[in-house]
C-alpha cells in the first residue's frame, strides 16, 4: 500500500503529520474491509502502525466479536501529549483503546478513528 502525504499537515500537540496518518489509516481500513468481505478468514501481518490501526478498525467494524492478537516489541501507548518526538508510529494503540480517551484532548484530525478495544 502506497502512503501519501497530505498537504498542509501541521503538527498538533506532539503529533507530526496527523492528517497524513489519518488518511493512510482510512485507506488501509478500506483495503482490509474489502479483503474481509471477499474472504471468511483474514490474517494481517504488517510492520507499521497505519496497518495496525487500519486493520483493527476494519475487523472490528465488520465483526464486533472479532479477536485481535497484537504482537509488538513495545506497547506503543504514547499519546499526542506524551510522545516527545511526534512520531505517530508509537501512538496507534492510544487511538484504539477506549479507556485511553480520557488521557487526550479530542482532535478533529482523528475523528474517523474511533476506539474499538476495551476490557
N, C-alpha and C positions, 0 to 999 in steps of 0.2 A: 504494500500500500504506500503510495506516494503522499508525503505530507507537504502541505503548502503553508507558507507564512501569510498571515492576514495583515494587510496594510493598516497603519495607524493603531498598532497594538502596543499600548503603553503599559508600563509596569503598574500593578495595582498592589498596594501594600508591599510585600516582598515577592510577589509572583511575577516572573518575567514571561512575556508573551501569553497572557491568559486567553486572549481571543483565539490565538493560533492553536493553543492546547484544546480549547473547547470545540473549535471547528473540526479538528482532526479526530477528537473523541467521537463526535457525532458521525463523521464519515466512517470510522471503524465500526461503530454501532450499527450503521446501516448495512455494511457488508456482512457482519456477523448475523444480523436478523435474517437477511436474505438466505444465508447458508443454512441457518437453523430451520427455516421454513421449507427448504428443499430436502432436508435430511431429518431423521428422527434422533440422531445422535451426533454431537459435535464436540471435539476437543480442541481448544485453542491454546497454542503454545506461542508465547510472544516474549520479546525482550524489553519492550518499553512500556511505560505507564499509560500511554494512549491506548495500546492494545488491551491492557488490563482493564482500564476504566470502560472503554467502549464495549468490550465483550461481556463484562459483568452487567452493564446496563441492558444490553440486548438479551442476554439469557434471562435476566430477572423480569424483563418486560413480557417475554413470551411464556415463560414458565415460572409462576410465582413461587413454586415449591422446588426450584432447581437447587442443586447442591454445587457450591463453589469451593474449590480447593485452591487456596492462594499460597504459592510457594515462592519465597524470595529470600535473598540473603540478609535483608533487613526489613523492619516493619513498615517503613515509609509512612509514618503517621505525622509528618510535618504539616503545618498549616501555612496559610499565606502570612500569618503573623510570626510564626516561629522559625521559618526557614530563612536563614540569612543570605544564602546565595541566590535565591529566587528561582531555582531550578524546579520546574513543575513536575519533573520525573519523581520527586520524592513526596509529592502531595496527593497522589491519586486516592489512597485509602481514606483520607480525611473527607474527601468529597462523597464517598460511598457509604460511610458508616453513619447511621442515624444519630447515634449518641455524640458524635463529634461536632454536630452542627451548633451546639451551644458555645463552642470554643472559637468560632469565627464570625465575622460580620457577614450579612447577606451581600452577595456580589452578583450584580446583574449579568456579568460575563459567564457565570456558571449556572444560570437559572435552568438550563436544559439538562444539567447533570443533577438528578435527584437521588438522594441517599436510598440505597436498596438493601444494605446489610444492617442487621440488628441482631440483638441477642435472642 
